[in-house]
Amino acid sequence: MITLNDYLFSGDTVLKILHQYSSDLNKSAQETNNPIDLAHSQFLVQITELLEHNDFLTSQSQRIREFYKFMTKEYPFLAFTFKGRIKSLIRAEEKYNGYILEYIYEYYQKNHQYPSETEIQNNLPYFRDLIAYRIVISYPSCHVKDKYSWKEQELDYLYEIANHLPEFLEHKGFTAELSGMDSSPENSRLTENHRLYYRDYVLSPRPSGYQSLHITFYDNLTKCYTEVQLRTKDMDDFAEIGAANHFGYERQQEQDRTRRDLIPYGECRYFDEAFERFTQLQELDLSSVQVNMFKAINNQLINDGCGLFRGRQILPFEHLSRFQNDLID
C-alpha cells in the first residue's frame, strides 16, 4: 500500500511529492482495481492544481480584497485582518482518510455490514475548504458606547459584516452555498436571508468552545469552492493559541475516527488502508521529515514555508482602526 509518509523523507518540494504520490497511487489503483485509491489520486491532483495555478489564486484573492476595501470605508473604526490559505498537504490527507473511516464506521454501526465501493465513493464529501479566508475583527474599547457592552457591540459588528458578505461577493462572481445547519431565528443576529448559508459556531460553539462564523462559496470564475470564516480577535486567539487550537481539534478527530474496536483488521480493506494512512500521519515525527522549505524542531515548533503542515498563506491584509491611525499621525 502506498502512503504519503513514503515521500516525506526525500528532500523534494511539496509539488514534486504531490505529483509523485498521486501518480503512483493512480497506477497502483488501476493495477489492484481499487476505485477508492483512484478517487484519492484525483483528489491529490486537485490540490496540485490549486498550488500550481497562480493566476487563479491571484484572481480570487483580488476579488476577496474588494470586500476588505469595502470594510475600510464602512468600518474605519475597527481593526481587522484578512488572511487566506490553501489547506496543508498533511491536513488534507488526514481529512480525506478520516472521511473514509467515519463513513464506513457509521455505516457499519447502522447496518451491521460494510458499504460497497460505490457507496463509499458516492458518500465521500467534496472538500469545500481547500481554500479558506479568515476575517478577524477587533472593536477598540475607546469606541464603546455606554448603553452597550464592549463584547456585545463587537458581536453586532461581526454579524453585520457577515450579513453584508454574501451579496457583496455575489457581485464578484461567488455564489453562497447552503450550510446544512439550522440557526435559531430568535437568537441569531444573522438576517433571515442569510441564516441558511452560515454555520454559526458563535451561537452554537463546538464542544471545545471554538467560535466562528463559517460560510462556503462557489467561485463561478475559477470553478472551485472556498470557505470564509469570520471571528472576533478573542475568538481567534482561543482557536489559535487557546483550548480550541488545531492540535486539540485534531486529537479529538483522531479519537472519533480511528476506533478499531468495532471493525477488526482484515474485515474491510478500505477501512484498513484509510486507517493505516491516517494513523501514520498522526504519529509522524515532524522533526525527521525532509521536505524542501520545511523545518521542525518538534511537533510544536515548526517553520513551514511550503504549506506541508500549516498550509500556504495567500492573502495577508491588516487594517488599523481610525483611532489607532490618528495616534500614529
JOURCOR-V291940 format. One record per run of one state. SS is the DSSP state (h for helix, s for strand, l for the rest). FROM is the first residue (numbers start at 1). TO is the last residue. Records with the same first field share a line. If there is no record, write none. Layout:
BEGIN
SS: FROM-TO  FROM-TO
END
This chain:
BEGIN
l: 1-3  8-13  33-34  53-53  75-77  87-88  112-116  123-130  140-140  144-149  171-173  177-197  201-212  220-223  241-245  258-268  283-285  289-293  297-301  305-311  314-316  320-321  329-329
h: 4-7  14-32  35-52  54-74  89-111  117-122  141-143  150-170  233-240  246-257  269-282  286-288  322-328
s: 78-86  131-139  174-176  198-200  213-219  224-232  294-296  302-304  312-313  317-319
END
